[in-house]
Amino acid sequence: MPWRAGRSFPGRVGGHATLAFMTRLLVALLGVVLLAILALAAVWLLGQVLGGLGAFVVAAASVLAGLLKFLLLAGVLCGAVYFVTSSWRRP
């Protein structure tokens, strides 16, 4: 295939064609580097979101466990009060 004017030809040494090829190569490399940085930022952001969600779930479980303990204690005490007051009822 013959070489045509204005066409980049990486095998040619020196001249405008090599400069255009190197420019395209550097732009492509810059694009890959920026894409890698963007991907790392997305992974970091996802980790932050999942870490916050995990902290929220742990806090909610702690609050619900405390509520369950309170309700069980209240149920036992209310049952004991009902039992004691029903045994002292007037006939």
N, C-alpha and C positions, 0 to 999 in steps of 0.2 A: 504494500500500500504506500503510495508516494506521499511525501510530506507536503501539506498545504500551508500557505501563509495564514497567520492568525490563529493557527491551531497549536495548543500546548503539546509539546513533545518532550516527555521527561528524559528521553535518551540523549537529547541534544545537550551539549555542554555549553554553558554561558548563554547570554542573550536574553531576550524578553520571555521566551517560552519557559526557561528554567525558573525565572522569577515568578511567573504566574503559577507554575506548578508548586513552588515552595510556599507561595502565599496561600494557595488552596490547602496545602498540607498543614500549614500552621493554623489556619482557620478551623480545619477539621479537628486537629488536636485540641485546640482551645474549646471547641464544642464538646468533645468527649470529656475533657477535664471539668467543664462547667456542669455537664450532665451527671458526672460522678459526685460532684459536690452537692448538687441538688438532691440526688438520691440519698446521700448520707444525711443531709438535713431532714429529709422526709422520714428516714428511719429514726433519727433522734427525736423528732417531733412525735412520732407514733409511740416511742418509748415513754416520753413524758406524759402523753395522754393516758397510756395504759397504766403507768405508775400512779397517776392521780386517781384513776378509776379504781385501782386496787386499794389505795388508801381510803377512798370513800366507802368501798364495800366492807373493809375491815372495821371502819368506824361505825357503819350502820349495823354490822353484826354485833359489835360490842354494845351499842345502845339497845338493840333488840334482846340481847342476852340479859342485860340489866332489867329491862321491862319484864321479861319472863320470870326472873327471880322475884321481882316485886309482886307480880300477879300470883305466883305460887304461894308466897308467904302470906299475902293478903287472903287468898282462898283458904289456906290452912287456919289462919287466925279467925277468920269469919266463921268457919265451920266449928272451931272450938267454942267461940262465943255463942253461936246458935245452940250447940249441944248443952253448954252449961246453963244458959238461960231457959232452955226448954225443960231441963230437969228441975228447976226451981219454980216452975209455973204453979199457980194456985189451982187446986182441983175444982 
